Amino acid sequence: MPNARPKLDQLNIVSRDPESSMAFYRRLGVDLPEERVWRTATGAHHISAQQEDFDFDLDSVAFAQKWNSGWKGQSNLAGRVVIGFSVDSREAVDALFADLTGAGYKGLQPPWDAFWGARYAIVEDPDGIAVGLMSPISPDRRYPPPEV
């Protein structure tokens, strides 16, 4: 297992209706700038409020199934949460995933080179909360997002 401790730095909510969720959080006072909203022909799929050292994200059910293979084909994802931890390297993602799943925790998304340029994996905690493990983003490893 890596020596560096993971850092809690993200909360991601899977939304049944991202436009409605965005309106709610904006009314609450969360700064969700329009340039941080990713829409396709099928609607809004990713909204991000980046603040200093923490990200608050909203993702559509359809998009969540693209980056979490453990959720493919599920229709009951609205309101699910992913708590994100950053780690210091791509290798640390693989090592933590192996350590946690080796200890019996359920792996939802095995480590993969995600389209946004990071190494990424997801495990479940004992209560079924999804926990994302993400390396630093490497711009040279980015590629176009999947069709949603």
QUIQUIUR-V533742 format. One record per residue. N is the residue number from 1. SS is DSSP state (helix for helix, strand for strand, loop for the rest). D_LAST is the distance of its C-alpha to the last C-alpha in whole Angstrom. Layout:
N,SS,D_LAST + N,SS,D_LAST
This chain:
1,loop,35 + 2,loop,35 + 3,loop,37 + 4,loop,35 + 5,loop,34 + 6,loop,30 + 7,strand,30 + 8,strand,28 + 9,strand,26 + 10,strand,22 + 11,strand,21 + 12,strand,18 + 13,strand,17 + 14,strand,14 + 15,strand,14 + 16,loop,14 + 17,loop,14 + 18,helix,14 + 19,helix,16 + 20,helix,18 + 21,helix,18 + 22,helix,19 + 23,helix,21 + 24,helix,23 + 25,helix,23 + 26,helix,24 + 27,helix,27 + 28,helix,28 + 29,loop,28 + 30,loop,26 + 31,loop,25 + 32,loop,21 + 33,loop,22 + 34,helix,19 + 35,helix,19 + 36,helix,17 + 37,strand,14 + 38,strand,11 + 39,strand,10 + 40,strand,7 + 41,loop,9 + 42,loop,7 + 43,strand,9 + 44,strand,10 + 45,strand,8 + 46,strand,11 + 47,strand,14 + 48,strand,17 + 49,strand,21 + 50,strand,23 + 51,strand,26 + 52,loop,29 + 53,loop,28 + 54,strand,26 + 55,strand,22 + 56,strand,21 + 57,strand,17 + 58,strand,15 + 59,strand,11 + 60,strand,9 + 61,helix,10 + 62,helix,6 + 63,helix,6 + 64,helix,10 + 65,helix,9 + 66,helix,8 + 67,helix,11 + 68,loop,13 + 69,helix,14 + 70,helix,17 + 71,helix,15 + 72,loop,13 + 73,loop,13 + 74,loop,15 + 75,loop,15 + 76,loop,17 + 77,loop,16 + 78,loop,16 + 79,loop,19 + 80,loop,19 + 81,strand,20 + 82,strand,19 + 83,strand,23 + 84,strand,22 + 85,strand,25 + 86,strand,26 + 87,loop,28 + 88,loop,30 + 89,loop,29 + 90,helix,26 + 91,helix,29 + 92,helix,29 + 93,helix,26 + 94,helix,27 + 95,helix,30 + 96,helix,29 + 97,helix,27 + 98,helix,30 + 99,helix,32 + 100,helix,30 + 101,helix,29 + 102,helix,33 + 103,loop,34 + 104,loop,32 + 105,loop,29 + 106,loop,26 + 107,strand,23 + 108,strand,20 + 109,strand,18 + 110,strand,21 + 111,strand,21 + 112,strand,19 + 113,strand,18 + 114,loop,15 + 115,loop,14 + 116,loop,15 + 117,loop,18 + 118,loop,20 + 119,strand,21 + 120,strand,19 + 121,strand,20 + 122,strand,20 + 123,strand,23 + 124,strand,24 + 125,loop,28 + 126,loop,30 + 127,loop,29 + 128,loop,25 + 129,loop,24 + 130,strand,21 + 131,strand,23 + 132,strand,21 + 133,strand,23 + 134,strand,22 + 135,loop,24 + 136,loop,25 + 137,loop,22 + 138,loop,23 + 139,helix,22 + 140,helix,23 + 141,helix,21 + 142,loop,17 + 143,loop,15 + 144,loop,12 + 145,loop,9 + 146,loop,6 + 147,loop,4 + 148,loop,0
